[in-house]
Each structure stands twice: as structure tokens, then as C-alpha cells.
Amino acid sequence: MQEKDMVLDILNGAKSSLGNYAKVISESQNQQLRQTLQNMRNCDEKFQYDLYTLASQKGYYPKPEEVSSQEISMAKSTMTQESTSRQGAGPIPNIR
């Protein structure tokens, strides 16, 4: 297996793990466990980004398209609106 294949395989695994953290954290009721999982996720996010940066520098990973400042502003606005609309919903009940 070539270095490029190994790096991309690890990146894919890291992205999958990060998605799993989100699910587990959102379902954790114990605050200490939640905090531990969030810390683990943060470390894994840093690892994933560092590996992505290395892969990008070596040309292993396609570079993203440039995004205009207008597109960034629109995305921020959309995210703010969605976040604001969710704040009034209250806590999610624990249904068993």
C-alpha cells in the first residue's frame, strides 16, 4: 500500500469517527462522560486537520474551491437563523 492510500484511508476513518462522536456526545446524560468525549473529539479533530494539511501539501487531497466572502456571509446568516429558531424549542425529553 502506498503512503497516499494509507493517509487517505486514515483521513476517512478519522472523519467517520468524528461523526460518531457527535452521536454519542448528544446522547450522553452524564456530564463527566460528555466532557471526556468532547475532549477526545477535540483531539481527534486536531489530528484529522493536521493530517489533512499534510495530505494537502503532498497533493494527496484535492484542494477545495475558493469561496467568496459573499458566500461565507450567506452561510453565516443561514446558520445564525437556524440556531436562533432552535433555541426556543426547549430541551429534548428523554423518551424510553
Biopython code that builds the backbone (N, CA, C, O; Angstrom):
import numpy as np
from Bio.PDB.StructureBuilder import StructureBuilder

atoms = [
    (1, "MET", "N", (0.854, -1.171, 0.000)),
    (1, "MET", "CA", (0.000, 0.000, 0.000)),
    (1, "MET", "C", (0.903, 1.238, 0.000)),
    (1, "MET", "O", (1.882, 1.298, 0.744)),
    (2, "GLN", "N", (0.574, 2.206, -0.824)),
    (2, "GLN", "CA", (1.372, 3.417, -0.925)),
    (2, "GLN", "C", (1.007, 4.407, 0.180)),
    (2, "GLN", "O", (-0.076, 4.345, 0.762)),
    (3, "GLU", "N", (1.939, 5.323, 0.452)),
    (3, "GLU", "CA", (1.723, 6.312, 1.509)),
    (3, "GLU", "C", (0.428, 7.085, 1.285)),
    (3, "GLU", "O", (-0.332, 7.306, 2.228)),
    (4, "LYS", "N", (0.172, 7.498, 0.049)),
    (4, "LYS", "CA", (-1.037, 8.261, -0.259)),
    (4, "LYS", "C", (-2.284, 7.483, 0.147)),
    (4, "LYS", "O", (-3.186, 8.042, 0.771)),
    (5, "ASP", "N", (-2.343, 6.216, -0.195)),
    (5, "ASP", "CA", (-3.500, 5.384, 0.141)),
    (5, "ASP", "C", (-3.674, 5.260, 1.645)),
    (5, "ASP", "O", (-4.795, 5.306, 2.150)),
    (6, "MET", "N", (-2.564, 5.102, 2.364)),
    (6, "MET", "CA", (-2.639, 4.977, 3.823)),
    (6, "MET", "C", (-3.145, 6.272, 4.458)),
    (6, "MET", "O", (-3.993, 6.242, 5.350)),
    (7, "VAL", "N", (-2.627, 7.402, 3.998)),
    (7, "VAL", "CA", (-3.036, 8.691, 4.553)),
    (7, "VAL", "C", (-4.522, 8.933, 4.296)),
    (7, "VAL", "O", (-5.248, 9.337, 5.205)),
    (8, "LEU", "N", (-4.974, 8.694, 3.080)),
    (8, "LEU", "CA", (-6.385, 8.911, 2.754)),
    (8, "LEU", "C", (-7.285, 7.949, 3.514)),
    (8, "LEU", "O", (-8.392, 8.320, 3.906)),
    (9, "ASP", "N", (-6.831, 6.729, 3.726)),
    (9, "ASP", "CA", (-7.606, 5.756, 4.497)),
    (9, "ASP", "C", (-7.749, 6.215, 5.953)),
    (9, "ASP", "O", (-8.828, 6.116, 6.537)),
    (10, "ILE", "N", (-6.664, 6.712, 6.526)),
    (10, "ILE", "CA", (-6.709, 7.210, 7.904)),
    (10, "ILE", "C", (-7.619, 8.436, 7.987)),
    (10, "ILE", "O", (-8.389, 8.574, 8.937)),
    (11, "LEU", "N", (-7.533, 9.324, 6.996)),
    (11, "LEU", "CA", (-8.412, 10.502, 6.976)),
    (11, "LEU", "C", (-9.883, 10.101, 6.934)),
    (11, "LEU", "O", (-10.703, 10.668, 7.657)),
    (12, "ASN", "N", (-10.215, 9.143, 6.102)),
    (12, "ASN", "CA", (-11.611, 8.677, 6.027)),
    (12, "ASN", "C", (-12.068, 8.078, 7.342)),
    (12, "ASN", "O", (-13.199, 8.311, 7.769)),
    (13, "GLY", "N", (-11.205, 7.308, 7.991)),
    (13, "GLY", "CA", (-11.538, 6.733, 9.291)),
    (13, "GLY", "C", (-11.728, 7.808, 10.346)),
    (13, "GLY", "O", (-12.631, 7.719, 11.178)),
    (14, "ALA", "N", (-10.873, 8.827, 10.309)),
    (14, "ALA", "CA", (-10.978, 9.925, 11.277)),
    (14, "ALA", "C", (-12.284, 10.689, 11.084)),
    (14, "ALA", "O", (-12.942, 11.042, 12.062)),
    (15, "LYS", "N", (-12.664, 10.947, 9.837)),
    (15, "LYS", "CA", (-13.925, 11.655, 9.574)),
    (15, "LYS", "C", (-15.117, 10.842, 10.074)),
    (15, "LYS", "O", (-16.064, 11.400, 10.627)),
    (16, "SER", "N", (-15.071, 9.554, 9.883)),
    (16, "SER", "CA", (-16.150, 8.698, 10.353)),
    (16, "SER", "C", (-16.230, 8.727, 11.878)),
    (16, "SER", "O", (-17.319, 8.808, 12.446)),
    (17, "SER", "N", (-15.080, 8.661, 12.532)),
    (17, "SER", "CA", (-15.049, 8.695, 14.000)),
    (17, "SER", "C", (-15.620, 10.001, 14.529)),
    (17, "SER", "O", (-16.350, 10.004, 15.520)),
    (18, "LEU", "N", (-15.294, 11.112, 13.874)),
    (18, "LEU", "CA", (-15.806, 12.408, 14.323)),
    (18, "LEU", "C", (-17.326, 12.445, 14.254)),
    (18, "LEU", "O", (-17.969, 13.019, 15.133)),
    (19, "GLY", "N", (-17.902, 11.846, 13.234)),
    (19, "GLY", "CA", (-19.360, 11.769, 13.141)),
    (19, "GLY", "C", (-19.951, 10.935, 14.266)),
    (19, "GLY", "O", (-21.017, 11.252, 14.792)),
    (20, "ASN", "N", (-19.257, 9.875, 14.628)),
    (20, "ASN", "CA", (-19.733, 9.030, 15.723)),
    (20, "ASN", "C", (-19.657, 9.749, 17.061)),
    (20, "ASN", "O", (-20.529, 9.570, 17.912)),
    (21, "TYR", "N", (-18.618, 10.563, 17.255)),
    (21, "TYR", "CA", (-18.530, 11.343, 18.493)),
    (21, "TYR", "C", (-19.772, 12.211, 18.656)),
    (21, "TYR", "O", (-20.344, 12.280, 19.744)),
    (22, "ALA", "N", (-20.184, 12.866, 17.593)),
    (22, "ALA", "CA", (-21.350, 13.751, 17.664)),
    (22, "ALA", "C", (-22.582, 12.994, 18.156)),
    (22, "ALA", "O", (-23.338, 13.501, 18.985)),
    (23, "LYS", "N", (-22.779, 11.796, 17.646)),
    (23, "LYS", "CA", (-23.932, 10.997, 18.059)),
    (23, "LYS", "C", (-23.841, 10.610, 19.529)),
    (23, "LYS", "O", (-24.812, 10.747, 20.274)),
    (24, "VAL", "N", (-22.681, 10.129, 19.942)),
    (24, "VAL", "CA", (-22.514, 9.655, 21.318)),
    (24, "VAL", "C", (-22.603, 10.822, 22.302)),
    (24, "VAL", "O", (-23.245, 10.705, 23.346)),
    (25, "ILE", "N", (-21.966, 11.936, 21.976)),
    (25, "ILE", "CA", (-21.998, 13.105, 22.874)),
    (25, "ILE", "C", (-23.431, 13.596, 23.044)),
    (25, "ILE", "O", (-23.853, 13.905, 24.158)),
    (26, "SER", "N", (-24.170, 13.667, 21.963)),
    (26, "SER", "CA", (-25.539, 14.183, 22.047)),
    (26, "SER", "C", (-26.462, 13.267, 22.852)),
    (26, "SER", "O", (-27.511, 13.710, 23.317)),
    (27, "GLU", "N", (-26.093, 12.017, 23.021)),
    (27, "GLU", "CA", (-26.926, 11.069, 23.763)),
    (27, "GLU", "C", (-26.415, 10.816, 25.180)),
    (27, "GLU", "O", (-27.004, 10.021, 25.913)),
    (28, "SER", "N", (-25.327, 11.482, 25.578)),
    (28, "SER", "CA", (-24.749, 11.273, 26.911)),
    (28, "SER", "C", (-25.411, 12.185, 27.926)),
    (28, "SER", "O", (-25.488, 13.398, 27.732)),
    (29, "GLN", "N", (-25.885, 11.594, 29.003)),
    (29, "GLN", "CA", (-26.513, 12.377, 30.053)),
    (29, "GLN", "C", (-25.521, 12.725, 31.162)),
    (29, "GLN", "O", (-25.676, 13.744, 31.835)),
    (30, "ASN", "N", (-24.514, 11.892, 31.352)),
    (30, "ASN", "CA", (-23.510, 12.127, 32.390)),
    (30, "ASN", "C", (-22.550, 13.221, 31.931)),
    (30, "ASN", "O", (-21.874, 13.068, 30.914)),
    (31, "GLN", "N", (-22.488, 14.330, 32.680)),
    (31, "GLN", "CA", (-21.680, 15.481, 32.270)),
    (31, "GLN", "C", (-20.187, 15.173, 32.216)),
    (31, "GLN", "O", (-19.478, 15.685, 31.350)),
    (32, "GLN", "N", (-19.706, 14.334, 33.142)),
    (32, "GLN", "CA", (-18.286, 13.984, 33.136)),
    (32, "GLN", "C", (-17.941, 13.171, 31.888)),
    (32, "GLN", "O", (-16.909, 13.404, 31.258)),
    (33, "LEU", "N", (-18.798, 12.223, 31.536)),
    (33, "LEU", "CA", (-18.596, 11.437, 30.323)),
    (33, "LEU", "C", (-18.664, 12.330, 29.095)),
    (33, "LEU", "O", (-17.844, 12.209, 28.185)),
    (34, "ARG", "N", (-19.646, 13.229, 29.072)),
    (34, "ARG", "CA", (-19.787, 14.170, 27.957)),
    (34, "ARG", "C", (-18.521, 14.988, 27.753)),
    (34, "ARG", "O", (-18.042, 15.141, 26.629)),
    (35, "GLN", "N", (-17.980, 15.514, 28.856)),
    (35, "GLN", "CA", (-16.784, 16.337, 28.779)),
    (35, "GLN", "C", (-15.591, 15.521, 28.283)),
    (35, "GLN", "O", (-14.798, 16.001, 27.473)),
    (36, "THR", "N", (-15.468, 14.293, 28.768)),
    (36, "THR", "CA", (-14.380, 13.417, 28.328)),
    (36, "THR", "C", (-14.487, 13.144, 26.836)),
    (36, "THR", "O", (-13.487, 13.205, 26.121)),
    (37, "LEU", "N", (-15.675, 12.848, 26.369)),
    (37, "LEU", "CA", (-15.891, 12.583, 24.936)),
    (37, "LEU", "C", (-15.624, 13.828, 24.099)),
    (37, "LEU", "O", (-15.060, 13.735, 23.009)),
    (38, "GLN", "N", (-16.025, 14.989, 24.602)),
    (38, "GLN", "CA", (-15.769, 16.231, 23.872)),
    (38, "GLN", "C", (-14.270, 16.502, 23.768)),
    (38, "GLN", "O", (-13.785, 16.949, 22.729)),
    (39, "ASN", "N", (-13.538, 16.229, 24.851)),
    (39, "ASN", "CA", (-12.081, 16.404, 24.814)),
    (39, "ASN", "C", (-11.438, 15.445, 23.816)),
    (39, "ASN", "O", (-10.532, 15.823, 23.074)),
    (40, "MET", "N", (-11.918, 14.195, 23.806)),
    (40, "MET", "CA", (-11.393, 13.208, 22.852)),
    (40, "MET", "C", (-11.689, 13.653, 21.425)),
    (40, "MET", "O", (-10.830, 13.563, 20.547)),
    (41, "ARG", "N", (-12.919, 14.136, 21.200)),
    (41, "ARG", "CA", (-13.302, 14.613, 19.869)),
    (41, "ARG", "C", (-12.412, 15.775, 19.432)),
    (41, "ARG", "O", (-11.959, 15.823, 18.289)),
    (42, "ASN", "N", (-12.167, 16.709, 20.348)),
    (42, "ASN", "CA", (-11.332, 17.870, 20.015)),
    (42, "ASN", "C", (-9.925, 17.435, 19.607)),
    (42, "ASN", "O", (-9.361, 17.972, 18.654)),
    (43, "CYS", "N", (-9.364, 16.473, 20.318)),
    (43, "CYS", "CA", (-8.028, 15.967, 19.973)),
    (43, "CYS", "C", (-8.057, 15.288, 18.602)),
    (43, "CYS", "O", (-7.156, 15.477, 17.784)),
    (44, "ASP", "N", (-9.102, 14.500, 18.367)),
    (44, "ASP", "CA", (-9.210, 13.820, 17.071)),
    (44, "ASP", "C", (-9.440, 14.802, 15.928)),
    (44, "ASP", "O", (-8.954, 14.588, 14.817)),
    (45, "GLU", "N", (-10.180, 15.882, 16.195)),
    (45, "GLU", "CA", (-10.378, 16.907, 15.163)),
    (45, "GLU", "C", (-9.055, 17.562, 14.811)),
    (45, "GLU", "O", (-8.783, 17.817, 13.638)),
    (46, "LYS", "N", (-8.226, 17.838, 15.816)),
    (46, "LYS", "CA", (-6.915, 18.434, 15.556)),
    (46, "LYS", "C", (-6.047, 17.469, 14.754)),
    (46, "LYS", "O", (-5.380, 17.873, 13.802)),
    (47, "PHE", "N", (-6.056, 16.185, 15.143)),
    (47, "PHE", "CA", (-5.289, 15.179, 14.413)),
    (47, "PHE", "C", (-5.754, 15.109, 12.959)),
    (47, "PHE", "O", (-4.934, 15.080, 12.041)),
    (48, "GLN", "N", (-7.071, 15.081, 12.754)),
    (48, "GLN", "CA", (-7.627, 14.986, 11.407)),
    (48, "GLN", "C", (-7.214, 16.198, 10.582)),
    (48, "GLN", "O", (-6.844, 16.056, 9.416)),
    (49, "TYR", "N", (-7.275, 17.380, 11.172)),
    (49, "TYR", "CA", (-6.915, 18.593, 10.429)),
    (49, "TYR", "C", (-5.422, 18.616, 10.106)),
    (49, "TYR", "O", (-5.024, 18.987, 9.002)),
    (50, "ASP", "N", (-4.602, 18.217, 11.078)),
    (50, "ASP", "CA", (-3.157, 18.172, 10.830)),
    (50, "ASP", "C", (-2.821, 17.188, 9.711)),
    (50, "ASP", "O", (-1.983, 17.472, 8.856)),
    (51, "LEU", "N", (-3.480, 16.034, 9.724)),
    (51, "LEU", "CA", (-3.237, 15.039, 8.678)),
    (51, "LEU", "C", (-3.757, 15.540, 7.333)),
    (51, "LEU", "O", (-3.120, 15.335, 6.300)),
    (52, "TYR", "N", (-4.915, 16.198, 7.349)),
    (52, "TYR", "CA", (-5.448, 16.792, 6.115)),
    (52, "TYR", "C", (-4.454, 17.809, 5.544)),
    (52, "TYR", "O", (-4.199, 17.824, 4.340)),
    (53, "THR", "N", (-3.898, 18.651, 6.409)),
    (53, "THR", "CA", (-2.933, 19.668, 5.972)),
    (53, "THR", "C", (-1.724, 19.008, 5.316)),
    (53, "THR", "O", (-1.269, 19.447, 4.259)),
    (54, "LEU", "N", (-1.211, 17.963, 5.937)),
    (54, "LEU", "CA", (-0.077, 17.226, 5.375)),
    (54, "LEU", "C", (-0.447, 16.621, 4.019)),
    (54, "LEU", "O", (0.305, 16.731, 3.051)),
    (55, "ALA", "N", (-1.616, 15.981, 3.966)),
    (55, "ALA", "CA", (-2.061, 15.354, 2.720)),
    (55, "ALA", "C", (-2.248, 16.391, 1.622)),
    (55, "ALA", "O", (-1.920, 16.140, 0.462)),
    (56, "SER", "N", (-2.770, 17.546, 1.983)),
    (56, "SER", "CA", (-2.978, 18.611, 1.012)),
    (56, "SER", "C", (-1.638, 19.132, 0.488)),
    (56, "SER", "O", (-1.484, 19.371, -0.709)),
    (57, "GLN", "N", (-0.677, 19.304, 1.387)),
    (57, "GLN", "CA", (0.645, 19.779, 0.983)),
    (57, "GLN", "C", (1.329, 18.802, 0.037)),
    (57, "GLN", "O", (2.056, 19.212, -0.867)),
    (58, "LYS", "N", (1.096, 17.514, 0.245)),
    (58, "LYS", "CA", (1.718, 16.497, -0.600)),
    (58, "LYS", "C", (0.925, 16.243, -1.877)),
    (58, "LYS", "O", (1.341, 15.455, -2.727)),
    (59, "GLY", "N", (-0.219, 16.912, -2.008)),
    (59, "GLY", "CA", (-1.035, 16.745, -3.203)),
    (59, "GLY", "C", (-1.897, 15.489, -3.171)),
    (59, "GLY", "O", (-2.395, 15.057, -4.211)),
    (60, "TYR", "N", (-2.082, 14.896, -1.989)),
    (60, "TYR", "CA", (-2.891, 13.675, -1.850)),
    (60, "TYR", "C", (-4.380, 13.972, -1.800)),
    (60, "TYR", "O", (-5.201, 13.102, -2.093)),
    (61, "TYR", "N", (-4.721, 15.165, -1.438)),
    (61, "TYR", "CA", (-6.111, 15.525, -1.185)),
    (61, "TYR", "C", (-6.479, 16.671, -2.111)),
    (61, "TYR", "O", (-5.718, 17.632, -2.218)),
    (62, "PRO", "N", (-7.613, 16.603, -2.779)),
    (62, "PRO", "CA", (-7.986, 17.699, -3.674)),
    (62, "PRO", "C", (-8.211, 18.983, -2.892)),
    (62, "PRO", "O", (-8.818, 18.978, -1.821)),
    (63, "LYS", "N", (-7.714, 20.075, -3.442)),
    (63, "LYS", "CA", (-7.886, 21.369, -2.780)),
    (63, "LYS", "C", (-9.320, 21.847, -2.980)),
    (63, "LYS", "O", (-9.881, 21.703, -4.066)),
    (64, "PRO", "N", (-9.917, 22.423, -1.921)),
    (64, "PRO", "CA", (-11.283, 22.929, -2.055)),
    (64, "PRO", "C", (-11.327, 24.155, -2.951)),
    (64, "PRO", "O", (-10.331, 24.862, -3.110)),
    (65, "GLU", "N", (-12.482, 24.396, -3.529)),
    (65, "GLU", "CA", (-12.664, 25.573, -4.362)),
    (65, "GLU", "C", (-12.648, 26.818, -3.475)),
    (65, "GLU", "O", (-13.017, 26.767, -2.302)),
    (66, "GLU", "N", (-12.220, 27.921, -4.053)),
    (66, "GLU", "CA", (-12.243, 29.192, -3.338)),
    (66, "GLU", "C", (-13.698, 29.597, -3.098)),
    (66, "GLU", "O", (-14.561, 29.402, -3.954)),
    (67, "VAL", "N", (-13.949, 30.155, -1.935)),
    (67, "VAL", "CA", (-15.288, 30.600, -1.572)),
    (67, "VAL", "C", (-15.248, 32.114, -1.409)),
    (67, "VAL", "O", (-14.348, 32.654, -0.766)),
    (68, "SER", "N", (-16.219, 32.786, -1.989)),
    (68, "SER", "CA", (-16.253, 34.251, -1.912)),
    (68, "SER", "C", (-16.715, 34.694, -0.526)),
    (68, "SER", "O", (-17.359, 33.933, 0.195)),
    (69, "SER", "N", (-16.384, 35.923, -0.165)),
    (69, "SER", "CA", (-16.809, 36.467, 1.125)),
    (69, "SER", "C", (-18.330, 36.574, 1.183)),
    (69, "SER", "O", (-18.917, 36.475, 2.260)),
    (70, "GLN", "N", (-18.972, 36.775, 0.033)),
    (70, "GLN", "CA", (-20.436, 36.829, -0.010)),
    (70, "GLN", "C", (-21.027, 35.461, 0.348)),
    (70, "GLN", "O", (-22.005, 35.384, 1.092)),
    (71, "GLU", "N", (-20.438, 34.384, -0.179)),
    (71, "GLU", "CA", (-20.919, 33.037, 0.140)),
    (71, "GLU", "C", (-20.719, 32.723, 1.622)),
    (71, "GLU", "O", (-21.560, 32.073, 2.243)),
    (72, "ILE", "N", (-19.611, 33.185, 2.181)),
    (72, "ILE", "CA", (-19.351, 32.972, 3.609)),
    (72, "ILE", "C", (-20.395, 33.722, 4.438)),
    (72, "ILE", "O", (-20.926, 33.174, 5.405)),
    (73, "SER", "N", (-20.687, 34.956, 4.072)),
    (73, "SER", "CA", (-21.697, 35.751, 4.787)),
    (73, "SER", "C", (-23.066, 35.093, 4.724)),
    (73, "SER", "O", (-23.790, 35.066, 5.720)),
    (74, "MET", "N", (-23.426, 34.563, 3.562)),
    (74, "MET", "CA", (-24.715, 33.892, 3.410)),
    (74, "MET", "C", (-24.783, 32.645, 4.295)),
    (74, "MET", "O", (-25.808, 32.386, 4.926)),
    (75, "ALA", "N", (-23.694, 31.872, 4.343)),
    (75, "ALA", "CA", (-23.666, 30.670, 5.174)),
    (75, "ALA", "C", (-23.785, 31.035, 6.649)),
    (75, "ALA", "O", (-24.518, 30.381, 7.391)),
    (76, "LYS", "N", (-23.070, 32.074, 7.083)),
    (76, "LYS", "CA", (-23.154, 32.530, 8.479)),
    (76, "LYS", "C", (-24.579, 32.952, 8.820)),
    (76, "LYS", "O", (-25.101, 32.610, 9.881)),
    (77, "SER", "N", (-25.195, 33.691, 7.916)),
    (77, "SER", "CA", (-26.557, 34.164, 8.138)),
    (77, "SER", "C", (-27.526, 32.991, 8.275)),
    (77, "SER", "O", (-28.370, 32.975, 9.171)),
    (78, "THR", "N", (-27.402, 32.025, 7.395)),
    (78, "THR", "CA", (-28.269, 30.840, 7.439)),
    (78, "THR", "C", (-28.077, 30.077, 8.743)),
    (78, "THR", "O", (-29.051, 29.676, 9.379)),
    (79, "MET", "N", (-26.827, 29.876, 9.140)),
    (79, "MET", "CA", (-26.549, 29.133, 10.379)),
    (79, "MET", "C", (-27.083, 29.890, 11.602)),
    (79, "MET", "O", (-27.613, 29.276, 12.528)),
    (80, "THR", "N", (-26.945, 31.213, 11.606)),
    (80, "THR", "CA", (-27.444, 32.019, 12.716)),
    (80, "THR", "C", (-28.960, 31.921, 12.803)),
    (80, "THR", "O", (-29.513, 31.777, 13.893)),
    (81, "GLN", "N", (-29.637, 31.998, 11.656)),
    (81, "GLN", "CA", (-31.095, 31.902, 11.638)),
    (81, "GLN", "C", (-31.554, 30.536, 12.137)),
    (81, "GLN", "O", (-32.503, 30.450, 12.917)),
    (82, "GLU", "N", (-30.892, 29.473, 11.698)),
    (82, "GLU", "CA", (-31.276, 28.131, 12.129)),
    (82, "GLU", "C", (-31.023, 27.947, 13.619)),
    (82, "GLU", "O", (-31.840, 27.348, 14.318)),
    (83, "SER", "N", (-29.910, 28.452, 14.102)),
    (83, "SER", "CA", (-29.578, 28.345, 15.515)),
    (83, "SER", "C", (-30.587, 29.103, 16.368)),
    (83, "SER", "O", (-31.025, 28.609, 17.406)),
    (84, "THR", "N", (-30.952, 30.296, 15.930)),
    (84, "THR", "CA", (-31.911, 31.121, 16.664)),
    (84, "THR", "C", (-33.278, 30.451, 16.707)),
    (84, "THR", "O", (-33.945, 30.479, 17.741)),
    (85, "SER", "N", (-33.700, 29.856, 15.612)),
    (85, "SER", "CA", (-35.023, 29.220, 15.582)),
    (85, "SER", "C", (-35.076, 27.980, 16.460)),
    (85, "SER", "O", (-36.150, 27.609, 16.934)),
    (86, "ARG", "N", (-33.952, 27.340, 16.684)),
    (86, "ARG", "CA", (-33.925, 26.132, 17.531)),
    (86, "ARG", "C", (-33.887, 26.459, 19.011)),
    (86, "ARG", "O", (-34.295, 25.632, 19.826)),
    (87, "GLN", "N", (-33.413, 27.630, 19.381)),
    (87, "GLN", "CA", (-33.246, 27.973, 20.784)),
    (87, "GLN", "C", (-34.562, 28.017, 21.536)),
    (87, "GLN", "O", (-34.581, 27.776, 22.743)),
    (88, "GLY", "N", (-35.636, 28.310, 20.879)),
    (88, "GLY", "CA", (-36.921, 28.382, 21.550)),
    (88, "GLY", "C", (-37.600, 27.045, 21.741)),
    (88, "GLY", "O", (-38.664, 26.990, 22.357)),
    (89, "ALA", "N", (-37.036, 25.980, 21.243)),
    (89, "ALA", "CA", (-37.691, 24.679, 21.288)),
    (89, "ALA", "C", (-37.642, 24.031, 22.667)),
    (89, "ALA", "O", (-38.478, 23.177, 22.964)),
    (90, "GLY", "N", (-36.693, 24.406, 23.513)),
    (90, "GLY", "CA", (-36.576, 23.816, 24.830)),
    (90, "GLY", "C", (-35.846, 22.491, 24.780)),
    (90, "GLY", "O", (-35.468, 22.028, 23.704)),
    (91, "PRO", "N", (-35.643, 21.870, 25.946)),
    (91, "PRO", "CA", (-34.886, 20.616, 25.985)),
    (91, "PRO", "C", (-35.651, 19.469, 25.344)),
    (91, "PRO", "O", (-36.882, 19.449, 25.317)),
    (92, "ILE", "N", (-34.897, 18.531, 24.838)),
    (92, "ILE", "CA", (-35.491, 17.347, 24.233)),
    (92, "ILE", "C", (-35.815, 16.362, 25.347)),
    (92, "ILE", "O", (-34.934, 16.030, 26.139)),
    (93, "PRO", "N", (-37.041, 15.891, 25.430)),
    (93, "PRO", "CA", (-37.403, 14.965, 26.511)),
    (93, "PRO", "C", (-36.709, 13.624, 26.325)),
    (93, "PRO", "O", (-36.424, 13.210, 25.201)),
    (94, "ASN", "N", (-36.439, 12.948, 27.441)),
    (94, "ASN", "CA", (-35.831, 11.623, 27.418)),
    (94, "ASN", "C", (-36.938, 10.587, 27.333)),
    (94, "ASN", "O", (-37.597, 10.306, 28.334)),
    (95, "ILE", "N", (-37.149, 10.021, 26.171)),
    (95, "ILE", "CA", (-38.232, 9.056, 25.949)),
    (95, "ILE", "C", (-37.620, 7.666, 25.892)),
    (95, "ILE", "O", (-36.637, 7.432, 25.189)),
    (96, "ARG", "N", (-38.205, 6.765, 26.630)),
    (96, "ARG", "CA", (-37.671, 5.390, 26.643)),
    (96, "ARG", "C", (-38.663, 4.446, 26.043)),
    (96, "ARG", "O", (-38.403, 3.246, 25.961)),
]
sb = StructureBuilder()
sb.init_structure("model")
sb.init_model(0)
sb.init_chain("A")
sb.init_seg("    ")
for serial, (resi, resn, name, xyz) in enumerate(atoms, 1):
    if name == "N":
        sb.init_residue(resn, " ", resi, " ")
    sb.init_atom(name, np.array(xyz, "f"), 0.0, 1.0, " ", f" {name:<3s}", serial, name[0])
structure = sb.get_structure()
